[in-house]
Amino acid sequence: MTNAIIVTGTDTGIGKTVFAAALAGALDASYWKPVQAGIEDETDRQAVLRLSGLSEAHLLPEAYRLNTPASPHLAAEIDGVTIDAEALVLPEIDGPLVVEGAGGLLVPLTRSLTYIDVFARWHAPVVLCARTTLGTINHTLLSIEALRARAIPLLGVAFIGDENAESERVIAEIGRARRLGRLPHLAQLTPESLRAAFAQNFATDDFLKDPAP
């Protein structure tokens, strides 16, 4: 049975892939990005390979690789591909598995299916990545409510960016969610600097605990 942790975010472009690379490296986990939209530049799988310190054998192939850098539902339509929800099944592997979504929870995979629908079916614990900048309280609390409305287990919130102690505190309190830590922006983003920053700001054991009620 796969021991999966889903890494999702409150929005796109918040550093979720960098965090997923750090988490996968810290856990010596396998990594899987179910749907990659946009392959001209570095893909998320390639970024995790570059930053995690893991061998390529730890990085599973995507279920869907779409050419267009857009919402997966639109990228699939442009590419003439139909994303089959039944094909999105968690891989059964030995050891931990870090699964990275795309953008936020309600990103559409088709015109009738969103990522959170798939997460609800998997029922694996979720780490919610959140910015620390203005607007994060609203976006993060809405995301927490969406997860709880679907009975998706939440391990906690991982903040990314400069310290904002009040926003981080109020999100944890109002959202009744664990603050897992905060990954700062790194001037030099390398496997070594990322590994050190993760070790300094997160406790690996927190990702192996049962989700908070």
C-alpha positions as CSV (number, residue, x, y, z in Angstrom):
1,M,0.0,0.0,0.0
2,T,1.4,3.4,-0.9
3,N,2.3,5.8,1.9
4,A,1.4,8.9,0.0
5,I,1.5,12.6,1.0
6,I,-0.2,15.0,-1.4
7,V,1.4,18.4,-1.8
8,T,-1.0,21.1,-3.0
9,G,-1.2,24.8,-2.8
10,T,-3.5,27.8,-2.3
11,D,-2.5,29.1,-5.8
12,T,-0.1,28.7,-8.6
13,G,3.5,29.9,-8.5
14,I,4.0,29.8,-4.8
15,G,6.9,27.5,-4.6
16,K,5.1,24.2,-4.3
17,T,7.4,22.3,-6.5
18,V,10.5,23.5,-4.6
19,F,8.8,22.4,-1.3
20,A,7.8,19.0,-2.9
21,A,11.5,18.5,-3.9
22,A,12.6,19.3,-0.3
23,L,10.1,17.0,1.3
24,A,10.8,14.2,-1.1
25,G,14.5,14.5,-0.5
26,A,14.0,14.6,3.3
27,L,11.9,11.5,3.3
28,D,13.9,9.7,0.7
29,A,10.5,9.4,-1.1
30,S,9.4,8.7,-4.6
31,Y,7.8,11.7,-6.4
32,W,4.9,11.7,-8.8
33,K,3.3,14.6,-10.7
34,P,0.0,13.1,-12.1
35,V,-0.6,15.8,-14.8
36,Q,2.1,18.1,-16.2
37,A,0.8,20.9,-18.4
38,G,3.6,22.6,-20.3
39,I,6.8,20.7,-21.2
40,E,8.8,23.3,-23.3
41,D,10.6,24.6,-20.2
42,E,11.7,22.6,-17.2
43,T,8.9,20.4,-16.0
44,D,8.1,19.9,-12.3
45,R,9.5,16.4,-12.4
46,Q,12.8,17.7,-13.9
47,A,12.9,20.5,-11.2
48,V,12.4,17.9,-8.4
49,L,15.2,15.7,-10.0
50,R,17.5,18.8,-10.0
51,L,16.7,20.0,-6.5
52,S,15.8,16.9,-4.4
53,G,19.1,15.0,-4.4
54,L,17.1,11.9,-5.4
55,S,18.0,9.5,-8.2
56,E,15.9,9.4,-11.3
57,A,14.6,6.0,-10.2
58,H,12.7,7.9,-7.4
59,L,10.8,10.0,-9.9
60,L,7.8,8.3,-11.5
61,P,6.6,9.3,-15.0
62,E,3.5,11.5,-15.2
63,A,0.2,10.0,-16.1
64,Y,-0.4,12.8,-18.6
65,R,2.2,15.1,-20.2
66,L,0.5,18.1,-22.0
67,N,2.3,20.5,-24.2
68,T,0.4,23.7,-23.4
69,P,1.3,25.6,-20.2
70,A,-2.3,26.2,-19.1
71,S,-5.0,24.8,-16.8
72,P,-4.9,21.0,-17.3
73,H,-8.4,20.9,-18.7
74,L,-7.6,23.5,-21.4
75,A,-4.1,22.1,-22.1
76,A,-5.7,18.6,-22.6
77,E,-8.3,20.1,-25.0
78,I,-5.7,21.9,-27.1
79,D,-3.6,18.7,-27.2
80,G,-6.6,16.6,-28.1
81,V,-6.3,14.5,-25.0
82,T,-9.0,13.3,-22.7
83,I,-7.9,13.0,-19.0
84,D,-9.5,9.9,-17.6
85,A,-10.2,10.2,-13.9
86,E,-10.1,6.4,-13.5
87,A,-6.5,6.4,-14.8
88,L,-5.4,8.7,-12.0
89,V,-4.7,6.1,-9.3
90,L,-2.0,6.4,-6.7
91,P,1.0,4.2,-7.7
92,E,1.6,1.3,-5.3
93,I,5.3,1.4,-4.4
94,D,7.4,0.6,-1.4
95,G,8.2,3.5,0.8
96,P,6.8,7.1,1.0
97,L,5.4,8.9,-2.1
98,V,5.2,12.6,-2.5
99,V,2.4,13.5,-5.0
100,E,2.3,17.1,-6.4
101,G,-0.9,18.6,-7.7
102,A,-1.2,21.7,-10.0
103,G,-1.9,25.2,-8.7
104,G,-4.8,25.2,-6.3
105,L,-7.3,22.7,-5.2
106,L,-10.1,23.6,-7.6
107,V,-7.9,23.5,-10.7
108,P,-9.9,21.7,-13.4
109,L,-8.6,18.5,-14.9
110,T,-11.7,18.3,-17.2
111,R,-14.8,20.4,-17.4
112,S,-16.4,18.3,-14.8
113,L,-13.5,17.2,-12.6
114,T,-11.2,19.2,-10.4
115,Y,-8.0,18.1,-8.5
116,I,-9.8,18.2,-5.2
117,D,-12.3,15.6,-6.5
118,V,-9.3,13.2,-7.2
119,F,-7.8,14.0,-3.8
120,A,-11.1,13.1,-2.1
121,R,-11.1,9.8,-3.9
122,W,-7.5,9.1,-2.9
123,H,-8.1,10.1,0.8
124,A,-4.4,10.5,1.3
125,P,-3.1,13.2,3.8
126,V,-2.5,16.7,2.3
127,V,0.2,19.3,3.0
128,L,-1.2,22.7,2.0
129,C,1.5,25.1,0.8
130,A,0.7,28.8,1.3
131,R,2.3,32.1,0.6
132,T,3.2,34.5,3.4
133,T,2.2,37.6,1.5
134,L,-0.9,39.7,1.6
135,G,-4.1,37.7,0.9
136,T,-2.7,34.5,2.2
137,I,-5.2,34.3,5.2
138,N,-8.2,34.3,3.0
139,H,-6.8,31.9,0.4
140,T,-5.5,29.5,2.9
141,L,-8.6,29.4,5.1
142,L,-10.8,28.9,2.0
143,S,-8.6,26.0,1.0
144,I,-8.7,24.4,4.4
145,E,-12.5,24.7,4.4
146,A,-12.6,23.0,0.9
147,L,-10.5,20.1,2.1
148,R,-12.6,19.6,5.3
149,A,-15.9,19.8,3.4
150,R,-14.7,16.8,1.5
151,A,-13.3,15.0,4.5
152,I,-9.7,15.1,3.0
153,P,-7.2,14.7,5.8
154,L,-4.9,17.7,6.3
155,L,-1.4,17.2,7.7
156,G,-0.9,20.9,8.1
157,V,0.2,24.1,6.4
158,A,3.7,24.7,5.0
159,F,4.4,28.4,4.5
160,I,6.7,29.7,1.8
161,G,8.3,33.1,1.8
162,D,9.4,35.8,4.2
163,E,8.3,35.5,7.8
164,N,4.8,36.8,8.5
165,A,4.2,35.6,12.1
166,E,0.8,37.1,12.5
167,S,-0.6,35.6,9.3
168,E,0.9,32.2,10.0
169,R,-0.5,32.3,13.6
170,V,-4.0,33.3,12.7
171,I,-4.2,30.7,9.9
172,A,-3.2,28.0,12.3
173,E,-5.7,29.2,14.9
174,I,-8.8,29.9,12.8
175,G,-8.1,27.0,10.5
176,R,-7.4,24.6,13.4
177,A,-4.4,23.4,11.3
178,R,-0.8,22.5,12.2
179,R,1.8,25.0,11.2
180,L,4.4,22.7,9.8
181,G,7.0,25.3,9.2
182,R,8.1,28.0,6.7
183,L,10.5,27.6,3.8
184,P,12.2,30.9,3.2
185,H,13.1,32.2,-0.3
186,L,16.7,31.2,-1.0
187,A,19.2,33.5,-2.7
188,Q,21.0,30.5,-4.1
189,L,18.6,27.6,-4.8
190,T,20.7,24.4,-4.9
191,P,20.1,20.9,-3.6
192,E,22.4,21.7,-0.7
193,S,20.8,25.0,0.3
194,L,17.3,23.6,0.0
195,R,18.1,20.5,2.1
196,A,19.6,22.7,4.8
197,A,16.7,25.2,4.8
198,F,14.2,22.4,5.1
199,A,16.1,20.7,7.9
200,Q,16.3,24.0,9.8
201,N,12.6,25.0,9.4
202,F,10.7,21.7,9.4
203,A,10.6,18.5,11.5
204,T,10.5,15.5,9.2
205,D,8.6,13.5,11.8
206,D,5.6,15.9,11.5
207,F,5.0,14.6,8.0
208,L,4.7,11.0,9.3
209,K,2.1,11.8,12.0
210,D,-1.6,11.3,11.7
211,P,-3.5,14.3,10.3
212,A,-4.9,16.7,12.8
213,P,-8.6,16.2,13.5
